[in-house]
Amino acid sequence: MEGEEGGEGRKERKERKERKERKERKERKEERIVSLFKVMMRKEELNVGSERGDFRC
């Protein structure tokens, strides 16, 4: 019986670790999107009046 309880503890720790890793990956993905957006906006500001500067779809 005690072996089963220990197994549950490991399983719970593993699930908690996986949730934490998924959250961190999501945050990094959001940071990349924001930084890409900032770069695109900066390029658009530099290319005002130029046809190449239009990033809108």
N, C-alpha and C positions, 0 to 999 in steps of 0.2 A: 504493500500500500504506500509506504513512504517513497518508494521509487517513482510511483506515478505522480505524486505531488511534486517531487523534484523536477520531473519531466515537464509538468505544467509551468513551473517557474521559468524554466529555460525557454519554453515556447512563448510565454508572455514577454520575456526580455527580448527575444528575437523579433516578435511583432512590434514591440515598442521601438526597437532600433530601426526596423524597416520603415515605420511611420515617420520617424525623425529624419531618416535619409530622404524619403519622398518629399517631405516638407522642405528640406534644404535644397533639393534639386529644383523644386518649383520656384523657390525664392531666387536661385541663381538664374533660372530661365527668365523670370520677370526682370531681373537686373539687366540681363543681356538685351531684352526687348527695349527697355527704357534707354539704355546707352545707344542702341542702334537708332532709335527714334531721335535722340538728341543729335547724333551725327548727321542724320538726314536733314533735320531742321537747320543745322548749322550750314550744311552745304547749300540748302535752299536760300538761306539768308545771303550767302556769298555770291550766289548766282542770280540775284534779283535782276530782272530785266533780260535774262538770258533764257532761251528756250530749253536748254539742257537742265536748268534748275527746277523744272516742274516735276515733282515726285508724286503728285496726286494721281490716283488711278481713276 
